[in-house]
């Protein structure tokens, strides 16, 4: 099992990519589901559920949204 350590910014990008991948596949795409996917891929450091939630919120990826829209 290979562990790769990522920078804070890389973790943010990974969270966003995993979230959009789950969303596009019609799967649950909340913080717990994202954390489980990242854990399965041995991503380190593994962020907490609340950290993932903050990342999603800051990037407009909540409530089935896929980002910020014109007029936001």
VOLOZA-746032 format. One record per residue: residue in three letters; x, y, z of N, C-alpha, C, O, CB in turn; residue number from 1. Coordinates in Angstrom, 2 decimals. Glycine has a CB too. Layout:
residues N
[node "ALA"; [X; Y; Z]; [X; Y; Z]; [X; Y; Z]; [X; Y; Z]; [X; Y; Z]; NUM];
...
end
This chain:
residues 72
[node "UNK"; [0.85; -1.16; 0.00]; [0.00; 0.00; 0.00]; [0.90; 1.23; 0.00]; [1.73; 1.41; 0.89]; [-0.97; 0.00; 1.23]; 1];
[node "UNK"; [0.73; 2.08; -1.01]; [1.55; 3.27; -1.16]; [0.77; 4.47; -0.63]; [-0.36; 4.71; -1.03]; [1.96; 3.49; -2.64]; 2];
[node "UNK"; [1.40; 5.21; 0.26]; [0.82; 6.44; 0.79]; [1.53; 7.61; 0.16]; [2.76; 7.66; 0.12]; [0.91; 6.50; 2.33]; 3];
[node "UNK"; [0.76; 8.55; -0.33]; [1.33; 9.77; -0.89]; [0.83; 10.94; -0.05]; [-0.37; 11.06; 0.19]; [0.94; 9.94; -2.39]; 4];
[node "UNK"; [1.74; 11.78; 0.38]; [1.36; 12.97; 1.15]; [1.15; 14.12; 0.19]; [1.95; 14.35; -0.72]; [2.44; 13.32; 2.22]; 5];
[node "UNK"; [0.07; 14.84; 0.40]; [-0.30; 15.95; -0.46]; [-0.25; 17.26; 0.31]; [-0.36; 17.28; 1.54]; [-1.68; 15.73; -1.05]; 6];
[node "UNK"; [-0.10; 18.36; -0.42]; [-0.14; 19.68; 0.19]; [-1.59; 20.03; 0.50]; [-2.51; 19.36; 0.04]; [0.51; 20.74; -0.74]; 7];
[node "UNK"; [-1.77; 21.07; 1.27]; [-3.12; 21.53; 1.63]; [-3.92; 21.87; 0.37]; [-5.09; 21.48; 0.25]; [-3.05; 22.77; 2.56]; 8];
[node "UNK"; [-3.30; 22.58; -0.57]; [-4.01; 22.96; -1.80]; [-4.35; 21.73; -2.64]; [-5.42; 21.68; -3.25]; [-3.17; 23.96; -2.62]; 9];
[node "UNK"; [-3.46; 20.76; -2.69]; [-3.76; 19.53; -3.43]; [-4.93; 18.79; -2.80]; [-5.76; 18.23; -3.51]; [-2.53; 18.62; -3.47]; 10];
[node "UNK"; [-5.01; 18.78; -1.46]; [-6.13; 18.14; -0.77]; [-7.43; 18.83; -1.14]; [-8.44; 18.16; -1.38]; [-5.92; 18.17; 0.77]; 11];
[node "UNK"; [-7.44; 20.15; -1.20]; [-8.64; 20.90; -1.59]; [-9.07; 20.47; -2.99]; [-10.25; 20.22; -3.22]; [-8.38; 22.43; -1.54]; 12];
[node "UNK"; [-8.14; 20.39; -3.92]; [-8.46; 20.01; -5.29]; [-8.96; 18.56; -5.35]; [-9.88; 18.25; -6.11]; [-7.23; 20.18; -6.19]; 13];
[node "UNK"; [-8.36; 17.68; -4.57]; [-8.80; 16.28; -4.54]; [-10.23; 16.19; -4.02]; [-11.05; 15.47; -4.58]; [-7.85; 15.43; -3.68]; 14];
[node "UNK"; [-10.53; 16.92; -2.94]; [-11.89; 16.92; -2.39]; [-12.88; 17.36; -3.46]; [-13.92; 16.73; -3.64]; [-11.99; 17.85; -1.15]; 15];
[node "UNK"; [-12.57; 18.43; -4.17]; [-13.46; 18.93; -5.21]; [-13.65; 17.91; -6.33]; [-14.77; 17.70; -6.80]; [-12.93; 20.24; -5.79]; 16];
[node "UNK"; [-12.56; 17.28; -6.75]; [-12.64; 16.29; -7.83]; [-13.43; 15.06; -7.41]; [-14.26; 14.56; -8.17]; [-11.24; 15.88; -8.28]; 17];
[node "UNK"; [-13.19; 14.57; -6.20]; [-13.92; 13.40; -5.71]; [-15.40; 13.72; -5.59]; [-16.25; 12.91; -5.96]; [-13.36; 12.93; -4.34]; 18];
[node "UNK"; [-15.71; 14.90; -5.07]; [-17.11; 15.30; -4.91]; [-17.82; 15.34; -6.26]; [-18.92; 14.80; -6.40]; [-17.20; 16.68; -4.23]; 19];
[node "UNK"; [-17.19; 15.96; -7.27]; [-17.81; 16.04; -8.59]; [-17.92; 14.67; -9.25]; [-18.89; 14.41; -9.96]; [-17.02; 16.99; -9.48]; 20];
[node "UNK"; [-16.94; 13.82; -9.03]; [-17.01; 12.46; -9.58]; [-18.19; 11.70; -8.98]; [-18.95; 11.06; -9.71]; [-15.69; 11.70; -9.30]; 21];
[node "UNK"; [-18.34; 11.75; -7.66]; [-19.47; 11.08; -7.02]; [-20.79; 11.66; -7.50]; [-21.73; 10.92; -7.78]; [-19.36; 11.21; -5.49]; 22];
[node "UNK"; [-20.87; 12.98; -7.60]; [-22.08; 13.65; -8.07]; [-22.44; 13.19; -9.48]; [-23.59; 12.86; -9.76]; [-21.91; 15.18; -8.04]; 23];
[node "UNK"; [-21.45; 13.17; -10.37]; [-21.69; 12.79; -11.77]; [-22.10; 11.34; -11.92]; [-22.78; 10.98; -12.89]; [-20.45; 13.04; -12.59]; 24];
[node "UNK"; [-21.71; 10.50; -10.97]; [-22.10; 9.09; -11.01]; [-23.41; 8.85; -10.27]; [-23.87; 7.72; -10.17]; [-21.00; 8.21; -10.40]; 25];
[node "UNK"; [-24.02; 9.91; -9.75]; [-25.31; 9.80; -9.07]; [-25.22; 9.16; -7.69]; [-26.20; 8.61; -7.20]; [-26.25; 9.01; -9.91]; 26];
[node "UNK"; [-24.05; 9.22; -7.07]; [-23.84; 8.62; -5.76]; [-23.91; 9.69; -4.68]; [-23.87; 10.89; -4.98]; [-22.49; 7.88; -5.70]; 27];
[node "UNK"; [-24.00; 9.26; -3.42]; [-23.95; 10.21; -2.31]; [-22.63; 10.96; -2.41]; [-21.58; 10.37; -2.65]; [-24.08; 9.48; -0.93]; 28];
[node "UNK"; [-22.70; 12.28; -2.23]; [-21.48; 13.08; -2.41]; [-21.26; 14.05; -1.25]; [-20.76; 15.16; -1.44]; [-21.55; 13.86; -3.73]; 29];
[node "UNK"; [-21.64; 13.63; -0.06]; [-21.41; 14.43; 1.14]; [-20.01; 14.20; 1.69]; [-19.23; 13.42; 1.14]; [-22.45; 14.11; 2.20]; 30];
[node "UNK"; [-19.72; 14.88; 2.77]; [-18.39; 14.84; 3.36]; [-17.97; 13.41; 3.75]; [-16.82; 13.02; 3.53]; [-18.34; 15.75; 4.58]; 31];
[node "UNK"; [-18.88; 12.65; 4.33]; [-18.52; 11.29; 4.76]; [-18.21; 10.40; 3.56]; [-17.26; 9.61; 3.61]; [-19.66; 10.67; 5.58]; 32];
[node "UNK"; [-18.99; 10.52; 2.49]; [-18.74; 9.72; 1.29]; [-17.40; 10.10; 0.64]; [-16.66; 9.24; 0.18]; [-19.89; 9.90; 0.27]; 33];
[node "UNK"; [-17.12; 11.39; 0.62]; [-15.86; 11.86; 0.05]; [-14.69; 11.36; 0.88]; [-13.68; 10.90; 0.34]; [-15.84; 13.40; -0.04]; 34];
[node "UNK"; [-14.82; 11.44; 2.19]; [-13.75; 10.97; 3.08]; [-13.49; 9.48; 2.88]; [-12.34; 9.04; 2.86]; [-14.11; 11.25; 4.55]; 35];
[node "UNK"; [-14.56; 8.71; 2.73]; [-14.42; 7.26; 2.53]; [-13.69; 6.97; 1.22]; [-12.85; 6.07; 1.17]; [-15.81; 6.59; 2.52]; 36];
[node "UNK"; [-14.01; 7.71; 0.15]; [-13.33; 7.53; -1.13]; [-11.84; 7.88; -1.02]; [-10.99; 7.17; -1.54]; [-13.99; 8.40; -2.23]; 37];
[node "UNK"; [-11.56; 8.98; -0.32]; [-10.16; 9.39; -0.16]; [-9.39; 8.38; 0.69]; [-8.22; 8.10; 0.42]; [-10.09; 10.79; 0.49]; 38];
[node "UNK"; [-10.04; 7.84; 1.70]; [-9.40; 6.83; 2.55]; [-9.09; 5.57; 1.74]; [-8.04; 4.96; 1.92]; [-10.30; 6.49; 3.75]; 39];
[node "UNK"; [-10.00; 5.19; 0.85]; [-9.79; 4.00; 0.02]; [-8.62; 4.19; -0.94]; [-7.98; 3.22; -1.35]; [-11.06; 3.68; -0.78]; 40];
[node "UNK"; [-8.34; 5.44; -1.29]; [-7.22; 5.74; -2.19]; [-5.93; 6.06; -1.42]; [-4.93; 6.46; -2.02]; [-7.58; 6.92; -3.09]; 41];
[node "UNK"; [-5.96; 5.87; -0.11]; [-4.78; 6.10; 0.75]; [-4.23; 7.51; 0.64]; [-3.02; 7.72; 0.63]; [-3.69; 5.11; 0.40]; 42];
[node "UNK"; [-5.11; 8.47; 0.57]; [-4.70; 9.87; 0.49]; [-4.34; 10.36; 1.89]; [-5.11; 10.20; 2.83]; [-5.82; 10.76; -0.13]; 43];
[node "UNK"; [-3.17; 10.94; 2.01]; [-2.67; 11.47; 3.28]; [-2.21; 12.90; 3.09]; [-1.59; 13.18; 2.06]; [-1.53; 10.61; 3.83]; 44];
[node "UNK"; [-2.47; 13.80; 3.98]; [-3.25; 13.61; 5.20]; [-4.74; 13.56; 4.87]; [-5.22; 14.32; 4.03]; [-2.96; 14.73; 6.22]; 45];
[node "UNK"; [-5.46; 12.68; 5.53]; [-6.89; 12.51; 5.32]; [-7.63; 13.57; 6.13]; [-7.55; 13.58; 7.36]; [-7.36; 11.08; 5.73]; 46];
[node "UNK"; [-8.34; 14.48; 5.45]; [-9.03; 15.55; 6.19]; [-10.25; 15.01; 6.94]; [-10.81; 13.98; 6.57]; [-9.46; 16.67; 5.23]; 47];
[node "UNK"; [-10.63; 15.70; 7.99]; [-11.82; 15.31; 8.75]; [-13.06; 15.64; 7.95]; [-13.01; 16.38; 6.97]; [-11.85; 16.02; 10.13]; 48];
[node "UNK"; [-14.18; 15.08; 8.37]; [-15.45; 15.35; 7.71]; [-15.80; 16.83; 7.75]; [-16.31; 17.37; 6.77]; [-16.55; 14.54; 8.35]; 49];
[node "UNK"; [-15.53; 17.49; 8.88]; [-15.86; 18.92; 8.99]; [-14.96; 19.76; 8.08]; [-15.41; 20.76; 7.54]; [-15.72; 19.39; 10.45]; 50];
[node "UNK"; [-13.71; 19.36; 7.91]; [-12.82; 20.08; 7.00]; [-13.31; 19.91; 5.56]; [-13.32; 20.88; 4.80]; [-11.36; 19.57; 7.13]; 51];
[node "UNK"; [-13.71; 18.71; 5.20]; [-14.25; 18.48; 3.86]; [-15.51; 19.32; 3.66]; [-15.69; 19.91; 2.59]; [-14.57; 16.97; 3.64]; 52];
[node "UNK"; [-16.37; 19.38; 4.67]; [-17.57; 20.19; 4.58]; [-17.26; 21.66; 4.35]; [-17.94; 22.32; 3.56]; [-18.38; 20.05; 5.84]; 53];
[node "UNK"; [-16.23; 22.18; 5.02]; [-15.82; 23.57; 4.83]; [-15.30; 23.80; 3.41]; [-15.60; 24.81; 2.78]; [-14.74; 23.97; 5.85]; 54];
[node "UNK"; [-14.52; 22.85; 2.91]; [-14.00; 22.96; 1.54]; [-15.17; 23.00; 0.55]; [-15.17; 23.82; -0.37]; [-13.05; 21.77; 1.21]; 55];
[node "UNK"; [-16.14; 22.12; 0.73]; [-17.30; 22.10; -0.16]; [-18.06; 23.42; -0.10]; [-18.42; 23.98; -1.14]; [-18.24; 20.93; 0.21]; 56];
[node "UNK"; [-18.28; 23.91; 1.10]; [-19.02; 25.16; 1.27]; [-18.29; 26.34; 0.63]; [-18.91; 27.14; -0.06]; [-19.24; 25.43; 2.76]; 57];
[node "UNK"; [-17.00; 26.44; 0.86]; [-16.21; 27.55; 0.31]; [-16.17; 27.53; -1.22]; [-15.93; 28.56; -1.85]; [-14.80; 27.51; 0.85]; 58];
[node "UNK"; [-16.40; 26.36; -1.81]; [-16.34; 26.22; -3.27]; [-17.71; 26.07; -3.91]; [-17.81; 25.71; -5.08]; [-15.48; 25.04; -3.63]; 59];
[node "UNK"; [-18.77; 26.34; -3.15]; [-20.12; 26.28; -3.70]; [-20.55; 24.89; -4.12]; [-21.34; 24.74; -5.06]; [-20.22; 27.19; -4.86]; 60];
[node "UNK"; [-20.06; 23.89; -3.44]; [-20.37; 22.50; -3.80]; [-21.29; 21.84; -2.78]; [-21.06; 20.70; -2.37]; [-19.08; 21.69; -3.94]; 61];
[node "UNK"; [-22.31; 22.55; -2.37]; [-23.27; 22.01; -1.41]; [-24.66; 21.97; -2.04]; [-24.91; 22.63; -3.05]; [-23.28; 22.84; -0.10]; 62];
[node "UNK"; [-25.53; 21.22; -1.46]; [-26.94; 21.15; -1.88]; [-27.08; 20.83; -3.37]; [-27.84; 21.49; -4.08]; [-27.64; 22.45; -1.58]; 63];
[node "UNK"; [-26.34; 19.81; -3.82]; [-26.40; 19.32; -5.20]; [-25.92; 20.34; -6.22]; [-26.22; 20.23; -7.41]; [-27.82; 18.92; -5.53]; 64];
[node "UNK"; [-25.17; 21.32; -5.77]; [-24.61; 22.32; -6.68]; [-23.28; 21.83; -7.22]; [-22.62; 20.98; -6.62]; [-24.42; 23.68; -5.96]; 65];
[node "UNK"; [-22.90; 22.36; -8.38]; [-21.62; 21.99; -8.98]; [-20.67; 23.18; -9.05]; [-19.72; 23.17; -9.82]; [-21.84; 21.42; -10.37]; 66];
[node "UNK"; [-20.93; 24.19; -8.25]; [-20.05; 25.36; -8.20]; [-20.87; 26.62; -8.12]; [-22.08; 26.58; -7.90]; [-19.13; 25.40; -9.42]; 67];
[node "UNK"; [-20.21; 27.74; -8.31]; [-20.88; 29.03; -8.30]; [-21.49; 29.29; -9.66]; [-20.91; 28.92; -10.69]; [-19.90; 30.16; -7.92]; 68];
[node "UNK"; [-22.64; 29.92; -9.68]; [-23.32; 30.23; -10.92]; [-23.34; 31.74; -11.12]; [-23.17; 32.50; -10.17]; [-24.76; 29.66; -10.92]; 69];
[node "UNK"; [-23.56; 32.16; -12.35]; [-23.66; 33.58; -12.65]; [-24.76; 34.19; -11.79]; [-25.86; 33.66; -11.72]; [-23.95; 33.82; -14.17]; 70];
[node "UNK"; [-24.46; 35.27; -11.14]; [-25.43; 35.93; -10.27]; [-25.28; 35.56; -8.81]; [-25.97; 36.14; -7.96]; [-26.80; 35.59; -10.72]; 71];
[node "UNK"; [-24.41; 34.62; -8.48]; [-24.18; 34.24; -7.08]; [-23.42; 35.32; -6.36]; [-23.14; 35.19; -5.17]; [-23.42; 32.91; -6.99]; 72];
end
